[in-house]
Amino acid sequence: MLKIDTKTGAVIAHTPAPRKRTFEDFETAARAHREQEERKQSIFKQSVDAEKNRADLLDKKFAEALKKAKETPDTGKPFRDFDLD
């Protein structure tokens, strides 16, 4: 709520809106906090598992690329623009 002086248009006083409660009681807040911590732990565990498997995945990708490189014949020296002059 604002109180405004009609002559000058300046705000004389204000009363802020009442704050909404995020949680109704302490138990609800504690439960929400526990759930948030469990989500954090789950996300962290997934990232750790992904990092553990990352080395195996990169090794497989490298082996596949090496196999593909051996199967394709080498066409020789690549052309460069100044080699053609």
C-alpha positions in Angstrom: 0.0 0.0 0.0 1.4 3.4 -1.0 0.4 6.8 0.5 1.0 9.5 -2.0 0.8 13.3 -1.5 -1.7 14.5 -4.0 -0.2 17.9 -4.4 3.4 16.9 -5.0 2.9 13.3 -6.2 5.6 12.1 -3.8 5.3 8.8 -1.9 4.8 9.6 1.8 4.7 6.1 3.2 4.4 2.5 2.0 3.5 -0.8 3.5 5.0 -3.8 1.8 2.8 -6.8 0.8 2.8 -9.6 3.3 5.4 -12.3 2.4 4.0 -15.6 1.3 5.3 -18.5 3.2 7.3 -20.9 1.2 6.4 -23.8 3.4 3.5 -24.2 5.8 5.5 -25.9 8.6 8.9 -27.0 9.5 8.3 -30.7 8.6 7.4 -29.7 5.0 10.5 -27.6 4.7 12.7 -30.4 6.1 11.2 -32.9 3.6 11.8 -30.6 0.7 15.4 -30.1 1.8 15.9 -33.9 2.0 14.4 -34.4 -1.4 16.7 -31.7 -2.9 19.7 -33.3 -1.3 18.7 -36.7 -2.7 18.4 -35.2 -6.2 21.8 -33.6 -5.9 23.3 -36.9 -4.8 21.6 -38.7 -7.7 22.9 -36.2 -10.3 26.4 -36.4 -8.8 26.4 -40.2 -8.9 25.3 -40.2 -12.6 28.1 -37.8 -13.5 30.7 -40.0 -11.6 29.4 -43.1 -13.5 29.6 -41.3 -16.8 33.1 -40.2 -16.1 34.1 -43.8 -15.2 32.7 -45.1 -18.5 34.2 -42.2 -20.5 37.6 -43.8 -20.8 36.1 -47.0 -22.2 34.0 -45.1 -24.6 36.9 -43.0 -25.8 39.0 -46.2 -26.3 36.2 -47.8 -28.3 35.9 -44.7 -30.5 39.6 -44.5 -31.0 39.8 -48.2 -32.0 37.0 -47.8 -34.4 38.6 -44.7 -36.0 42.0 -46.6 -36.2 40.3 -49.6 -37.9 38.5 -47.3 -40.4 41.8 -45.5 -41.1 43.6 -48.8 -41.8 40.8 -50.0 -44.1 40.8 -46.9 -46.3 43.7 -46.7 -48.7 46.1 -43.8 -48.4 45.8 -41.7 -51.5 49.2 -40.2 -51.1 50.4 -36.7 -50.3 47.6 -34.2 -50.1 47.6 -31.3 -52.6 48.3 -27.9 -51.4 47.6 -24.7 -53.4 51.3 -23.7 -53.8 52.3 -27.3 -54.9 50.3 -26.8 -58.1 52.3 -23.8 -59.3 
